Amino acid sequence: MKKIFIILLLIFLAGCGSPITKTEEENNKKQACFGDRCFGVEIADTNDKRVQGLMYRENLAPDSGMLFIFPEIGEHKFWMKNMLIPLDMIWLDENQKIIFISKNFQPCDNKQKCPAIKPDKKAKYVLEINAGMADEINLQTGGYIDLITKKQ
């Protein structure tokens, strides 16, 4: 009887950790909307998440992306090392105004020095979406994005 109690106690305690639940994960997601066109975006708001980005991903759903949120406004550079898919990258200022767009940025084969893109304007956010989407939805420098937090 004592062994059964200990086993049940261990099972109970193992389940008492605090992993991120699906509801918490969904609450942390945002939508990036340009007019009536919205993208569900993963948030990269810590250094580890920003460093990892979309590396090693074989695909990205058409209406998805990743939003990099920086703690400070600055000239944030990006490169495509360890990337498998081409991307459009949109730099936004603190008011969510588009200040620079890099279209169809191609993966780097990692055998060469990967080029970096760094606009000469300061940004607070960078949004990565599938290559070609910026043209498809007619994104323009000077336009705005609406960031909407999904709430349950």
N, C-alpha and C positions, 0 to 999 in steps of 0.2 A: 504494500500500500504506500509505503514511504517513497519507493522508487517512482511510482506513478505520479505522486504529488510533485516530486522534483522535476520529472519530465514535463508535466503540465506547467509548472512554474517557469521552466526554461523556455518553453514555447511561448508562453504569455509575455515574458520579458523580451524575447526576441522580436515580438511584434510591437513593442512599445517604443521603438525608436522614432525619430522624427524625420522620415524621408519626405521629400516634396511629393505631395499628393497631386493627382491629376488636376483637381480643382485649383490648388495653389499655383500649379504650372500654368494653367489656362488664365488665371488672374494676372500673371506676369507677362502675358503676351499682349501685343498691341496690334493695332491696324495702322498702316500708313496709307492715307487716302489722298489721291490727287483728283479733285472733283468727285465724281461718282465712282472712280476706279480705286478699289482698296486691295491692299496686300496684307495678308497675315504675316507678321514678322516676329522672328525670334529676337530676343533682346540680348545684346552683348554689352553689359554695363559694369563688368569687372575686368581687371587686367587679364586674368586667365581666359575669360570668355572672348575678349577682344583679340588676344593672341591666337586662340584656336579658330575663331571665325568659322568660315565654311570649308576649312581645309578637309581634304579627303572625301568630300561629298561627291557622289557620282551623279546626282541630279538635284534639282530644286523645283518644287511644284510651280506651275505657271503663275499663280497668284500668291507666291510666298517670297520671303526675303529675310535679310538679317539687318537689324538696326543697331549700329554701334553708337553708344552713348558715352561721351567722354566727360570726365569730371571737370575739365577746364576747356575753354575755347582755345583753339590753337591750330597750327598748320599740321594736320594729321596726315601722314603718308601711308599708303597701302601698296602691297605687292601681291603677286599671285603664286608665291612659292607653295608647293604642295596642294595646289588647286587642281581640280579635274574638270571644271566647267567654266566657260566664259561668263563674265558678268558685266552689267552696267552698274556704275557706282555713282551715287548722288551725294554730294557734300551739301550740308545744310547749316545755316547759322543758328544762333540761339533763338531766333524768331521763327525757325523752321522754313526759312526762305532758301530756295535752291541757289547756291553760289557757284557750283561747278558740277559738271557731268562728264564722266569718263565712260564712253560707250564701247561695248564689245572688248573689254580688257581680257586678254587671252591668258590661259594658264602658262606657267613657266615650267620648263622641263627639268629644272633643278640641276642640270649639268652646266648651266651657264649662270652668270650673275643675274638674278631676277631684277628687272627694272621696277622702280617704284614710281607711284604717282603722288605728287604733293602739290595741290593747288597753292597759289600764292595768297589765298584768302583764308581767314580763320573760320573754323567750323566748330560746331558743338556735336553734330551728328553726321554719320555717314550711313547711307542706305545702300545695300547690295541687293540687286534683283537680277533675274535672268537677262543675258545679253539680248538686245533687240527690244526689250520691253519699253525702254525710255522713248524710242522712236514710235513704237506702237501706240503709246498713250500720249505722244506729243509733249514730252516734258521739255521745259525750257528754263534756262537760267533766269532767275527773277520770279519764277512761280513759287507757289507755297505748297507745303504738305500739311495735312492734318494728322496728328498722332492721337489715336483714340485708344485708351486703355479699356480692354474688355473686362467687364465686371460680371460676376455671377449673381 
